[in-house]
Amino acid sequence: MPSLLVINWIIGIAGSVGILGVILLAIFAPPAGAALARATGDILKTRLGFAAAIGAGCLYGGLVYGDMTGRGEVKADWDAANERATAAKDAADAENQKALDAKYQPIIAALQKQADARKREADGNESKAIGMAAGAAGACELGAAALRLRKPAK
């Protein structure tokens, strides 16, 4: 069912146009405006006219109140449903995370242990290479005289 907000807009626009029409009539055609005001006053002086005006006001007020109250209840239902869906999603995410941790944490731990062992081995090999390079520098066949073969820098 469409919201009664559309009815509110229609009544609001019609009322605004009617009020604007009465104001323009009073400004640009005062005799016609006075006649309209007299006719409206005469209608409202009767019991039937006054009852119709009160009934129309109560009907409009009831429609607005019912529309606002009904939309408030629907919004509350939606908010509650969204909270339930969020809680269910969070629970499912937690359950999935537990399952993933149970499945992959041992694999990750084993790979981390293997990576640490390879890192220690690489560090040891680097130390050996540096030591060999330092020892190889002193074993040059030309000896210390090799540096004399260079031209002096200018």
C-alpha positions in Angstrom: 0.0 0.0 0.0 1.5 3.3 -0.9 2.2 5.7 1.8 -0.4 8.4 2.7 2.4 10.9 2.2 1.1 11.3 -1.3 -2.3 12.3 0.0 -0.6 14.7 2.3 1.2 16.3 -0.6 -2.0 16.5 -2.7 -4.0 18.1 0.1 -1.1 20.5 0.9 -0.8 21.6 -2.7 -4.6 22.0 -3.1 -4.7 24.0 0.2 -1.8 26.2 -0.8 -3.4 26.9 -4.2 -6.7 27.6 -2.5 -5.2 30.0 0.0 -3.2 31.7 -2.7 -6.3 32.1 -4.8 -8.2 33.6 -1.9 -5.4 36.1 -1.3 -5.1 37.0 -4.9 -8.9 37.4 -5.1 -8.9 39.7 -2.1 -6.1 41.8 -3.6 -7.2 42.0 -7.2 -11.0 41.6 -6.9 -12.0 42.8 -3.5 -15.8 42.6 -4.1 -15.5 38.9 -5.2 -13.2 38.1 -2.3 -15.7 39.7 0.1 -18.5 37.7 -1.5 -16.5 34.5 -1.1 -15.7 35.2 2.5 -19.3 35.9 3.2 -20.4 32.7 1.5 -17.8 30.7 3.5 -18.9 32.4 6.7 -22.6 31.6 5.9 -21.7 27.9 5.3 -19.8 27.6 8.5 -22.6 29.3 10.5 -24.9 26.3 9.7 -24.7 23.2 11.8 -24.1 21.0 8.8 -21.3 23.3 7.4 -19.6 23.5 10.7 -19.8 19.8 11.2 -18.4 19.1 7.7 -15.5 21.5 8.4 -14.7 19.8 11.8 -15.1 16.3 10.2 -12.7 17.2 7.3 -10.1 18.5 9.9 -10.4 15.4 12.0 -10.2 13.2 9.0 -7.1 14.9 7.8 -5.5 14.8 11.3 -6.4 11.2 11.6 -4.8 10.3 8.3 -1.6 12.2 9.1 -1.4 10.6 12.6 -2.1 7.1 11.3 0.4 7.5 8.5 3.1 8.7 10.8 2.3 6.0 13.4 2.2 3.2 10.9 5.4 4.3 9.2 7.0 4.4 12.7 6.0 0.8 13.4 7.2 -0.4 10.0 10.5 1.4 10.6 10.8 -0.2 14.0 10.2 -3.6 12.4 12.9 -2.9 9.8 15.4 -1.8 12.4 14.8 -4.9 14.4 15.2 -7.1 11.3 18.4 -5.4 10.4 19.8 -5.9 13.9 18.9 -9.6 13.8 20.5 -9.9 10.4 23.7 -8.2 11.6 23.9 -10.4 14.6 23.4 -13.5 12.4 26.1 -12.3 10.0 28.5 -11.7 12.9 27.9 -15.1 14.3 28.4 -16.7 10.9 31.6 -14.7 10.4 32.9 -15.8 13.8 32.1 -19.5 13.1 33.8 -19.2 9.7 36.9 -17.6 11.3 37.1 -20.5 13.8 36.9 -23.0 11.0 39.6 -21.2 9.0 41.9 -20.9 12.0 41.5 -24.6 12.8 42.3 -25.6 9.2 45.1 -23.2 8.3 46.9 -22.2 11.5 48.9 -25.5 11.6 49.9 -24.9 8.0 50.9 -21.3 8.7 52.9 -22.3 11.8 54.7 -25.0 9.8 55.5 -22.6 7.0 56.7 -20.0 9.5 59.0 -22.5 11.2 60.4 -23.5 7.8 60.9 -19.8 6.8 62.7 -19.1 10.1 65.0 -22.1 9.6 65.8 -20.9 6.0 66.5 -17.4 7.4 68.9 -18.8 9.9 70.6 -20.8 7.2 70.8 -17.8 4.9 72.3 -15.7 7.6 74.9 -18.4 8.3 75.8 -18.6 4.7 76.1 -14.9 4.4 78.5 -14.8 7.4 80.6 -17.6 5.7 80.6 -15.7 2.4 81.8 -12.5 4.1 84.5 -14.5 6.0 85.6 -16.1 2.8 85.7 -12.8 0.9 87.8 -11.3 3.7 90.2 -14.2 3.7 90.5 -14.2 -0.1 91.6 -10.5 -0.1 94.8 -11.4 1.6 95.5 -14.3 -0.7 96.2 -12.2 -3.8 99.0 -13.7 -5.9 100.4 -10.2 -6.6 100.5 -9.4 -3.0 100.6 -5.8 -1.7 102.4 -4.6 -4.8 99.2 -4.9 -6.8 98.0 -1.6 -5.5 101.1 0.1 -6.9 100.0 -0.8 -10.5 97.2 1.7 -10.2 97.5 5.1 -11.6 97.2 7.8 -8.9 93.9 9.6 -8.9 94.1 13.2 -10.0 
